Amino acid sequence: MIRFAPTDPGEWAYRVSSNVARFQGKQGTVVAVAGDSQGHIRTANVHHWAYTEVLKAHLWMGDTCLRLATIPRKTFEAIADARAAQKFNHMRGYVVGDGADAAKAYAAPDQPNPAYFQELDQRVIHLNNKGIIADLVLAAGADALRKLFPTWQDRDRFVRYVAARYTAMNVTWLLAERFEDYTNGRELLKEVGALLRKYDAYRHPASAHAAQSSAPMLGDGWMNFVAHGSPDVALGSVEHQLYQTPFVNLGIGSEDSGAGGGKPHQVSPAEFRRRLWHATMNGQYPVFSNTGTAGEESRGVDANFAESPGAKAMTVWWDLFSKTRHWELEPYFDVDNGRAIALEGVEYIVYVEKPALVEVLVEKHEYDVYWINPATGEAVRPKDKQWKGERFVSEPPDNTHDWVLHLSRDGRKQGMLNSYRFDSRMVPVQEVEQTAARVPFEIGAPTADPLRMSGTTAFAAKLKRETRATRAMLYLWTAEAAADGQGYRVVATGASGTFEFPRSVAVKFPAVLNLRLTGMNANGKVYSVDRVFRLTE
């Protein structure tokens, strides 16, 4: 079977090269008729997404069902159908999971189970038919990819096999789960990523699941979007200013709507909703998870949990952003008592977690005003539905819950759409300030040299001067032993505290460690300082 997705209508010629004599040199033609497919997806407008076959933006809204290949077909289809009705358009799951699920897929590194993959085929097709892209995780965490396929020849065969089956379908790739837990994870994923680029002629978007951030591998040439595995606001906000690529947050949290939890990332529906909106204000695309449907750590999967307050909050999110120019929205900082994204002069979306007086500085125009309940989607219009000015000041309709404020020039947006204006501005790319005299902070701790892998390390950022801009600083701490080639690791966020070095930060000891402190002020300006230490075990 050869799977092929023609990108244009008309006659296509094929010729087969094969080490099987009866196939070698076979050739022929197929005719593709025009269809209504929008194509696969690609990166667009620096931090956003679009389709390959039509000039249309893609609004990524994901779900998590890691065991989608192995749960009962009836359960899978019930969850997939519910997610489609809730307007999700991505679902993340393993190609090869862990433990018993991995044994179902491969009896040995060179022995895939055809029945297993035929079943996965049908599930990916079911998702695609529902308008859902399959975000395929090649293997689980804890070195699963290397354990299953220990040699490069094994990995080459595996990637070629998976690419042959799924690249013609609507998919994206996540090479491994929690790459930081892999031994020499960056080197391994660089190899596997290069194989995917070789065998995936459609160049589907690719990244890796990360406990914190997959950004350390951006320079390796195979990855074209950053996946975050943390709800941390500082991490999401700062890295968004550093890299010209889309961000997808896989680690907002897993909603516990009754299936059980207990771990830090398993949170209440209200907490998940708050994290969802903070991730959005970071400039990230969100991925949902529920403890009853995600299938984490071989937990049971129950379709009864497909309907939940968190899923409803995701639908509310979709309903709002599908009416915006979401493919042009970027974080916006001229706000008090809220966090915002905006296309300046066209629309501003402000998340108000703690209701109080909100102030937003905008370009002087007339705006339609909406206050939206992020739990239910109910929109409240003020008595004067339009407002004109440069300084919007108002309180939410009540203080019983969080709110989303939408200031929108509805008529202007419609006019832009009528003129087919896919993008209306150049997205500014920030140059990080590294000149010591201009950086308003310094590394106050640690000071001892060498640092030790064992135990905890105290850290502190010290402001050199206080200004209105430095009244609200976000700090990101990263560490890298450059000679070992592992890439940097996020070790902490915040102005002070303690951290433990992740084991994957270095390979050989003693190591030369670069500790970097990156800070973003209230105006969105980013600065960084570095200090070099020796690192011992």
PARO-462172 format. One record per residue (C-alpha): residue in three letters; x, y, z. Coordinates in pm, 1 decimal, decimal comma. Last residue first. Example, Ala and Ser with C-alpha at 12.3 -4.5 7.8 and 13.67 -1.06 7.14 Angstrom:
 nulo        x        y        z
  ser   1367,0   -106,0    714,0
  ala   1230,0   -450,0    780,0
This chain:
 nulo        x        y        z
  glu   2874,2   1622,3   4106,1
  thr   3061,5   1934,6   4007,5
  leu   2962,7   2247,6   3813,9
  arg   3210,5   2529,0   3750,3
  phe   3042,0   2862,4   3713,9
  val   2989,8   3122,7   3440,3
  arg   2754,1   3418,2   3486,1
  asp   2513,8   3556,0   3231,0
  val   2280,8   3855,6   3207,3
  ser   1961,1   3902,7   3006,6
  tyr   1712,5   4176,0   2920,3
  val   1363,9   4169,0   2767,1
  lys   1127,4   4464,9   2722,2
  gly    759,5   4369,9   2758,6
  asn    653,1   4700,8   2915,0
  ala    615,3   4546,2   3262,4
  asn    973,8   4421,2   3250,2
  met   1108,4   4094,8   3114,0
  gly   1405,6   3921,5   3273,5
  thr   1651,4   3660,9   3151,9
  leu   1902,7   3518,3   3398,7
  arg   2160,4   3289,2   3244,0
  leu   2383,4   3039,1   3422,9
  asn   2661,7   2911,9   3195,2
  leu   2816,4   2595,8   3334,4
  val   3167,8   2465,8   3274,4
  ala   3151,9   2102,3   3374,1
  pro   3342,7   1897,8   3633,1
  phe   3208,0   1658,2   3537,1
  lys   3087,0   1511,3   3209,2
  val   2724,7   1476,8   3096,8
  ala   2556,5   1803,3   3191,7
  val   2205,4   1952,0   3228,4
  ser   2044,5   1606,3   3202,4
  arg   2046,9   1545,4   3577,3
  pro   1822,5   1846,1   3635,9
  phe   1986,6   2102,5   3866,3
  glu   1783,8   2160,3   4180,5
  phe   1636,2   2502,9   4248,0
  thr   1601,0   2749,6   4533,8
  gly   1416,9   3078,2   4570,0
  ser   1437,7   3428,5   4432,2
  ala   1307,3   3664,9   4163,7
  gly   1095,2   3413,4   3975,6
  thr   1152,8   3120,0   3743,7
  ala   1381,4   2822,2   3786,0
  val   1604,4   2558,6   3625,1
  val   1508,8   2575,4   3257,1
  arg   1765,0   2359,1   3082,5
  tyr   2000,8   2468,9   2807,4
  gly   2120,4   2249,8   2525,8
  gln   2262,3   1901,4   2579,9
  gly   2578,5   1964,3   2378,5
  asp   2825,7   1868,1   2652,0
  ala   3056,5   2162,8   2581,6
  ala   2769,4   2407,4   2627,7
  ala   2696,9   2316,1   2988,6
  glu   2375,2   2516,6   3001,4
  ala   2162,5   2666,8   3278,6
  thr   1842,6   2869,6   3252,2
  trp   1670,4   3112,3   3490,2
  leu   1357,9   3301,9   3374,4
  tyr   1244,5   3618,8   3553,3
  leu    921,4   3820,2   3515,0
  met    940,3   4175,5   3648,4
  ala    647,8   4388,3   3763,3
  arg    753,2   4725,1   3904,8
  thr   1052,8   4725,3   3667,5
  ala    878,9   4948,3   3410,6
  arg    776,4   5208,3   3669,8
  thr   1139,7   5226,5   3774,4
  glu   1362,4   5063,8   4034,6
  arg   1733,7   5044,1   3983,2
  lys   1995,0   4771,5   4032,0
  leu   1734,1   4500,8   4089,7
  lys   1887,2   4185,2   4234,8
  ala   1778,8   3844,1   4107,5
  ala   1819,3   3564,3   4359,3
  phe   1911,4   3196,0   4350,7
  ala   1972,6   2933,5   4617,7
  thr   2100,1   2596,6   4498,8
  thr   1955,8   2269,2   4623,2
  gly   2121,5   1935,7   4689,2
  ser   2351,1   1745,5   4458,3
  met   2459,5   1895,8   4126,5
  arg   2710,5   2121,5   4300,1
  leu   2814,7   2477,2   4216,4
  pro   3184,7   2563,2   4213,4
  asp   3195,5   2851,8   4286,9
  ala   2977,2   3027,7   4542,0
  thr   2784,3   3335,8   4422,7
  pro   2435,3   3201,9   4357,0
  ala   2289,5   3455,6   4397,0
  gly   2266,5   3828,9   4325,8
  ile   2252,0   3789,1   3951,0
  glu   2199,1   4138,1   3812,6
  phe   1913,7   4373,8   3733,1
  pro   1833,3   4689,2   3532,9
  val   2031,2   4579,9   3222,8
  arg   2161,2   4892,1   3050,0
  ala   2510,7   4896,7   3200,5
  ala   2549,4   4523,4   3144,2
  thr   2478,0   4537,6   2772,2
  gln   2264,4   4229,7   2709,2
  glu   1942,0   4383,6   2573,7
  val   1740,1   4122,3   2384,3
  glu   1652,1   4231,0   2031,9
  gln   1277,0   4198,8   1991,0
  val   1113,5   4093,4   1667,4
  pro    814,7   4310,3   1575,6
  val    539,3   4129,7   1383,8
  met    497,7   4310,8   1053,7
  arg    141,3   4427,3   1012,8
  ser   -183,6   4360,1    827,8
  asp   -176,4   3987,1    765,7
  phe   -436,1   3778,7    581,7
  arg   -593,1   4086,2    425,5
  tyr   -848,6   3932,9    192,5
  ser  -1023,2   4266,1    126,3
  asn  -1348,2   4136,7    275,4
  leu  -1157,0   4015,8    581,6
  met  -1015,3   4362,3    645,8
  gly  -1360,6   4516,1    607,9
  gln  -1504,1   4269,5    857,7
  lys  -1231,0   4356,6   1106,6
  arg  -1301,3   4728,8   1069,6
  gly  -1671,9   4675,1   1129,6
  asp  -1608,2   4479,3   1448,5
  arg  -1362,7   4726,8   1597,2
  ser  -1313,8   4514,8   1906,4
  leu  -1248,2   4564,8   2275,9
  his  -1287,3   4223,2   2438,8
  leu  -1267,4   4191,6   2817,8
  val  -1239,1   3842,1   2964,1
  trp  -1357,2   3785,5   3319,3
  asp  -1263,6   3596,9   3639,2
  his  -1529,3   3520,0   3898,4
  thr  -1765,9   3672,5   4154,8
  asn  -1652,7   4032,5   4109,8
  asp  -1932,9   4163,7   3890,1
  pro  -1984,7   4333,7   3551,9
  pro  -1606,9   4387,8   3520,6
  glu  -1475,5   4733,6   3619,1
  ser  -1391,7   5001,8   3366,4
  val  -1120,4   5226,7   3227,4
  phe  -1041,9   5247,6   2854,1
  arg   -777,7   5506,7   2773,0
  glu   -753,1   5611,6   2407,5
  gly  -1113,5   5697,1   2324,6
  lys  -1441,8   5576,1   2184,4
  trp  -1682,0   5327,8   2340,9
  gln  -1959,5   5127,4   2182,1
  lys  -2214,2   4916,2   2366,6
  asp  -2322,4   5204,6   2589,5
  lys  -2528,4   5012,3   2844,2
  pro  -2243,4   4766,1   2881,9
  arg  -2258,0   4435,4   2693,1
  val  -2234,3   4107,8   2883,2
  ala  -2128,7   3796,2   2695,7
  glu  -2203,2   3449,3   2835,2
  gly  -1930,0   3208,8   2732,8
  thr  -1993,9   2984,7   3033,6
  ala  -1662,2   2955,4   3219,9
  pro  -1480,3   3242,4   3046,6
  asn  -1760,0   3491,6   3129,9
  ile  -1721,6   3752,8   2857,2
  trp  -1732,7   4134,1   2888,7
  tyr  -1781,1   4287,4   2543,9
  val  -1717,8   4642,7   2419,4
  asp  -1740,9   4749,4   2054,6
  tyr  -1465,3   5000,5   1984,6
  glu  -1450,7   5354,3   1845,5
  his  -1096,7   5465,4   1769,5
  lys   -797,7   5616,4   1949,8
  glu   -527,8   5353,3   1968,8
  val   -550,7   5174,7   2301,9
  leu   -437,7   5213,6   2665,0
  val   -618,9   4962,5   2885,7
  glu   -721,1   5019,8   3249,3
  val   -911,2   4764,9   3456,9
  leu  -1072,4   4838,8   3796,1
  ala  -1113,5   4516,1   3989,4
  pro  -1194,9   4150,7   3915,2
  lys   -908,7   3911,9   3991,7
  glu   -823,4   3702,5   3683,8
  val   -887,5   3978,3   3432,9
  tyr   -786,6   3851,5   3087,9
  val   -774,0   4127,8   2827,9
  ile   -841,6   4090,3   2455,9
  tyr   -768,1   4396,7   2241,0
  glu   -886,9   4456,1   1885,7
  val   -813,4   4665,7   1575,2
  gly   -582,3   4955,4   1664,6
  glu   -320,5   4721,2   1802,8
  leu   -373,9   4358,4   1720,1
  ala   -390,0   4252,3   2080,5
  ile   -303,9   4017,4   2363,2
  ala   -364,5   4115,3   2722,2
  arg   -298,2   4057,0   3089,7
  gly   -502,6   4236,0   3354,2
  asn   -494,0   4476,7   3645,3
  asp   -327,9   4756,4   3445,6
  val   -269,1   4721,8   3071,2
  asp    -24,4   4871,0   2821,2
  phe    152,1   4533,0   2782,4
  tyr     22,9   4351,4   2476,6
  pro    106,2   3991,2   2384,5
  glu     50,7   3923,7   2012,0
  leu   -261,0   3870,4   1801,0
  glu   -214,0   3843,8   1424,8
  trp   -337,3   3489,4   1354,3
  his   -616,6   3542,4   1606,2
  arg   -787,8   3801,0   1386,4
  thr  -1091,8   3746,6   1604,5
  lys  -1422,9   3562,6   1569,8
  ser  -1263,5   3216,3   1599,9
  phe  -1097,5   3351,3   1912,8
  leu  -1418,3   3393,4   2109,3
  asp  -1593,1   3069,1   2016,8
  trp  -1268,8   2876,1   2062,9
  trp  -1212,3   2999,7   2417,8
  val  -1575,3   2923,1   2506,3
  thr  -1519,4   2574,1   2365,6
  met  -1209,6   2538,2   2586,5
  ala  -1409,5   2648,3   2891,4
  lys  -1667,3   2379,4   2810,7
  ala  -1390,8   2118,5   2798,5
  gly  -1276,3   2239,4   3141,1
  pro  -1629,0   2222,7   3281,7
  ser  -1656,7   1857,7   3172,8
  glu  -1807,3   1640,1   2901,6
  ala  -1543,6   1389,5   2790,6
  phe  -1548,3   1242,4   3141,7
  asn  -1805,9    978,6   3047,1
  ala  -1561,3    859,9   2779,6
  asp  -1362,8    677,5   3048,6
  val   -990,3    611,8   3011,9
  gly   -810,1    417,5   3283,1
  arg   -469,3    535,7   3390,7
  ser   -171,6    390,9   3202,1
  glu     55,9    671,3   3324,1
  glu   -166,8    934,3   3162,7
  gly   -471,2    812,5   2970,0
  ala   -595,9   1164,8   2891,7
  thr   -968,1   1086,5   2924,8
  gly  -1048,1   1077,5   3297,7
  thr   -761,2   1298,7   3414,1
  asn   -866,3   1566,9   3165,0
  ser   -622,9   1739,0   2930,3
  phe   -651,0   2042,1   2706,8
  val   -387,1   2182,9   2472,4
  pro   -358,8   2559,9   2430,4
  tyr   -187,0   2779,1   2167,8
  gln     63,4   3011,0   2335,3
  gly     92,1   3392,1   2319,3
  asn    157,8   3434,7   2692,4
  met   -194,4   3580,4   2719,7
  thr   -326,0   3247,2   2592,4
  ala   -124,9   3058,0   2853,5
  his   -277,2   3285,1   3119,0
  trp   -621,4   3207,0   2982,6
  leu   -577,1   2831,8   2998,3
  arg   -416,8   2850,8   3342,6
  arg   -723,5   3027,3   3479,5
  arg   -951,8   2766,9   3321,6
  phe   -743,6   2481,8   3465,1
  glu   -770,2   2638,1   3809,9
  ala  -1149,5   2655,3   3780,9
  pro  -1173,3   2293,6   3657,3
  ser   -962,8   2174,6   3951,9
  val   -604,8   2063,7   3897,6
  gln   -388,4   1766,9   3807,2
  his    -44,8   1921,3   3739,5
  pro     53,4   1900,7   4106,9
  lys    -47,1   1534,3   4140,9
  gly   -355,6   1424,1   4333,3
  gly   -585,8   1330,4   4050,4
  gly   -922,2   1162,3   4039,1
  ala  -1185,4   1098,3   3773,1
  gly  -1415,0   1367,5   3910,6
  ser  -1353,2   1677,2   3698,2
  asp   -977,2   1667,9   3750,3
  glu   -844,4   1893,0   3474,8
  ser   -491,9   1814,1   3358,7
  gly   -265,6   2117,7   3346,7
  ile   -136,9   2381,1   3108,1
  gly    129,9   2132,1   3003,7
  leu     93,0   2083,5   2629,4
  asn    141,1   2454,3   2557,5
  val    194,9   2520,1   2186,7
  phe    427,3   2803,2   2081,9
  pro    469,3   2924,1   1723,6
  thr    813,6   3037,5   1603,3
  gln   1025,7   3350,0   1606,5
  tyr   1192,4   3296,4   1944,4
  leu   1290,6   3525,4   2232,4
  gln    972,6   3719,1   2312,6
  his    764,3   3404,1   2342,0
  glu   1039,3   3264,3   2565,1
  val    973,8   3536,6   2822,4
  ser    596,1   3502,1   2843,5
  gly    577,3   3122,3   2852,8
  leu    855,2   3074,6   3107,5
  ala    735,3   3360,5   3328,1
  val    375,0   3240,1   3319,7
  asp    457,4   2884,7   3432,6
  pro    189,7   2647,8   3299,6
  ser    456,0   2393,2   3205,3
  gly    511,4   2141,5   2928,1
  his    592,0   2385,0   2649,9
  ala    618,5   2281,9   2285,9
  val    813,9   2509,3   2053,8
  phe    748,5   2500,8   1680,2
  asn    959,2   2431,0   1372,2
  met   1193,4   2151,2   1479,3
  trp   1433,9   1969,1   1245,3
  gly   1719,1   2218,5   1212,0
  asp   1912,9   2170,3   1534,4
  gly   1883,9   2536,0   1638,3
  leu   1539,8   2492,2   1790,9
  met   1660,7   2216,5   2024,1
  pro   1681,7   2425,7   2342,4
  ala   1324,5   2547,3   2266,2
  ser   1162,0   2217,6   2373,6
  ser   1044,5   2378,9   2696,8
  gln    956,3   2268,4   3051,4
  ala    878,5   1898,0   3093,4
  ala    907,9   1876,4   2717,6
  his    712,4   1712,5   2437,6
  ala    908,4   1732,5   2116,4
  ser    857,0   1936,0   1798,3
  ala    745,6   1878,6   1440,3
  pro    512,1   2049,1   1193,3
  his    442,2   1830,7    887,0
  arg    709,4   1851,4    620,1
  tyr    492,7   1702,4    342,4
  ala    776,9   1485,5    210,9
  asp    814,7   1319,3    550,5
  tyr   1096,8   1066,2    502,2
  lys   1405,7   1287,0    517,7
  arg   1260,5   1546,5    754,3
  leu   1155,7   1259,8    979,5
  leu   1503,7   1111,1    970,0
  ala   1654,5   1447,2   1066,6
  gly   1418,1   1463,0   1363,7
  val   1525,7   1114,5   1471,7
  glu   1894,6   1211,0   1472,9
  lys   1835,7   1548,0   1637,0
  leu   1607,7   1369,2   1881,3
  leu   1885,8   1137,4   1993,4
  glu   2144,3   1414,3   2029,2
  arg   1903,1   1630,7   2230,3
  gly   1804,1   1343,8   2456,3
  asn   2156,4   1246,2   2559,9
  thr   1988,7   1012,2   2810,5
  tyr   1619,1   1095,4   2794,3
  asp   1437,5   1259,8   3085,5
  glu   1472,3   1605,1   2925,1
  phe   1280,3   1475,4   2621,4
  arg    961,4   1468,6   2825,5
  glu    760,1   1262,2   2573,6
  ala    922,9   1190,9   2240,9
  leu    922,6   1303,1   1877,7
  leu    606,1   1510,0   1876,7
  trp    486,3   1512,6   1516,2
  thr    188,7   1671,1   1342,7
  val    -80,0   1489,3   1146,5
  asn   -332,7   1519,6    865,9
  met   -275,1   1202,4    666,6
  ala    -31,0   1149,8    380,0
  thr    249,9   1148,6    637,4
  tyr     90,6    861,5    831,4
  arg    184,5    514,1    706,1
  ala    508,4    582,0    520,4
  ala    624,7    814,9    797,5
  val    567,8    545,8   1060,0
  tyr    767,7    286,2    866,1
  arg   1050,5    524,8    779,6
  val   1070,0    635,8   1142,0
  phe   1087,3    276,5   1265,6
  arg   1344,9    160,6   1008,6
  asp   1569,9    458,8   1084,0
  arg   1531,0    398,2   1456,1
  asp   1633,9     34,4   1426,1
  gln   1931,5    128,9   1205,7
  trp   2031,8    391,3   1461,5
  thr   2045,6    119,2   1723,9
  pro   1843,9     73,7   2046,0
  phe   1489,8     94,4   1907,6
  leu   1248,9     13,9   2190,8
  lys   1490,7    118,0   2464,3
  arg   1596,5    429,0   2271,5
  leu   1237,7    547,8   2218,6
  ala   1136,1    460,5   2575,9
  asp   1419,4    667,3   2729,5
  ala   1201,0    771,7   3026,3
  gly    924,2    919,3   2808,9
  ala    670,9    775,5   2563,0
  ala    726,9    722,3   2192,0
  leu    646,6    871,1   1850,4
  val    397,7   1123,9   1987,5
  leu    145,4   1183,6   1706,5
  asp    -56,4   1505,3   1709,0
  ala   -355,4   1379,1   1508,2
  ile   -539,4   1665,7   1337,9
  ile   -914,8   1678,8   1403,2
  gly  -1169,1   1770,9   1134,7
  lys  -1394,6   1475,9   1217,3
  asn  -1273,0   1286,0    910,2
  asn   -917,7   1349,4   1029,0
  leu   -994,5   1197,2   1368,2
  his  -1151,4    887,9   1211,9
  ile   -853,6    855,6    975,0
  val   -617,0    866,1   1274,1
  arg   -829,3    600,5   1441,1
  gln   -839,6    378,7   1133,7
  asp   -465,0    392,2   1092,0
  leu   -415,4    311,3   1462,6
  glu   -611,4    -10,9   1407,6
  gln   -401,4   -100,3   1104,1
  phe    -95,7    -18,4   1314,8
  tyr   -184,5   -270,2   1585,0
  ala   -282,8   -535,2   1329,7
  pro     49,2   -493,3   1146,3
  asn    252,7   -562,7   1463,3
  pro    593,8   -412,7   1400,9
  gln    885,3   -657,6   1407,2
  asp   1227,0   -495,2   1348,2
  pro   1275,5   -357,9   1700,8
  ala   1106,5   -667,2   1848,9
  ala    745,3   -761,0   1930,0
  tyr    641,0   -405,1   1846,1
  ala    300,5   -236,6   1881,7
  lys    137,6   -454,3   2148,0
  ala    461,2   -458,6   2348,0
  ala    455,6    -78,7   2358,4
  asp    105,2    -84,2   2511,3
  ala    221,1   -330,4   2778,3
  gly    482,1    -88,7   2905,5
  asp    500,1    242,2   2720,1
  gly    325,3    397,7   2424,8
  val    403,5    361,0   2055,6
  val    222,9    599,6   1820,6
  tyr    119,2    788,6   2130,5
  gly   -157,6   1047,5   2145,0
  arg   -235,3   1416,8   2103,0
  met   -568,2   1533,6   1961,2
  his   -608,0   1849,1   1752,0
  asn   -913,3   2034,7   1610,8
  phe  -1128,3   2074,8   1921,9
  lys  -1466,9   2228,5   1842,2
  gln  -1668,5   2078,5   2134,5
  ala  -1856,0   1865,2   1879,6
  ala  -1519,9   1736,3   1754,0
  arg  -1416,2   1661,1   2111,6
  ala  -1733,1   1460,1   2174,6
  asp  -1679,3   1260,2   1855,6
  ala  -1319,3   1185,2   1951,8
  ile  -1417,8   1079,1   2303,1
  ala  -1697,0    847,2   2183,7
  glu  -1472,0    715,9   1905,4
  phe  -1197,2    624,8   2149,2
  thr  -1433,1    453,5   2392,2
  lys  -1593,6    244,5   2114,9
  arg  -1252,1    151,4   1974,3
  pro  -1137,5     20,7   2313,8
  ile   -820,8    195,1   2439,1
  thr   -500,0    104,1   2256,9
  ala   -422,0    360,3   1987,4
  leu   -575,9    662,6   2165,1
  arg   -361,4    593,6   2469,2
  leu   -229,3    949,7   2498,6
  cys   -570,8   1112,4   2469,1
  thr   -491,1   1482,6   2504,5
  asp   -687,4   1764,3   2340,9
  gly   -576,1   2055,7   2126,3
  met   -697,3   2391,6   2002,7
  trp   -488,8   2529,0   1714,6
  leu   -661,9   2812,8   1527,9
  his   -549,3   2773,4   1165,9
  ala   -536,8   3080,6    944,2
  lys   -664,7   3070,3    586,8
  leu   -498,8   3129,5    252,3
  val   -585,3   2784,5    119,4
  glu   -374,1   2477,8     40,0
  thr   -110,6   2479,4    315,1
  tyr   -324,7   2588,1    608,1
  ala   -214,9   2857,1    853,0
  trp    -53,0   2879,0   1195,9
  his     87,7   3144,1   1430,7
  his    396,1   3284,0   1603,4
  val    593,5   3427,3   1309,4
  asn    298,7   3514,1   1080,6
  ala    265,0   3155,1    958,6
  thr    370,4   2799,2   1049,2
  arg    219,0   2523,6    839,8
  ile    -92,8   2308,2    846,3
  his   -215,7   2030,5    616,1
  gly   -454,9   2091,2    331,7
  gln   -774,6   2294,3    328,2
  ser   -953,4   1998,9    173,1
  asp  -1253,5   2079,7    -47,1
  gly  -1161,5   1857,8   -338,6
  ala  -1028,0   1888,8   -692,6
  val   -978,4   1555,3   -867,4
  ala   -651,6   1364,7   -854,4
  val   -566,6   1140,4  -1149,0
  val   -319,9    854,8  -1106,8
  thr    -40,5    753,3  -1340,3
  gly    187,3    455,0  -1397,4
  gln    526,1    313,3  -1323,6
  lys    687,5    -11,8  -1210,8
  gly   1066,6      9,5  -1218,2
  gln   1125,5   -235,0   -931,6
  phe    802,1   -387,8   -803,4
  arg    855,3   -751,6   -913,6
  ala   1221,6   -735,4   -811,0
  val   1166,6   -634,9   -448,9
  asn   1456,6   -400,1   -365,1
  ser   1228,7   -121,9   -485,2
  ser   1214,9    198,1   -689,4
  val    861,2    265,2   -807,4
  arg    767,9    530,9  -1064,4
  tyr    468,7    761,9  -1032,8
  ala    295,2   1010,2  -1259,7
  trp     30,5   1253,5  -1133,6
  glu   -258,6   1376,4  -1347,6
  gly   -465,8   1668,3  -1225,1
  pro   -563,3   1834,2   -899,4
  asp   -288,9   1976,4   -677,3
  thr   -139,3   1875,7   -341,1
  pro   -181,0   1502,1   -394,0
  ala   -187,0   1306,9    -65,8
  phe    -12,8    970,0   -111,6
  arg    -24,8    645,4     78,4
  ile    129,7    344,3    -94,3
  met      0,0      0,0      0,0
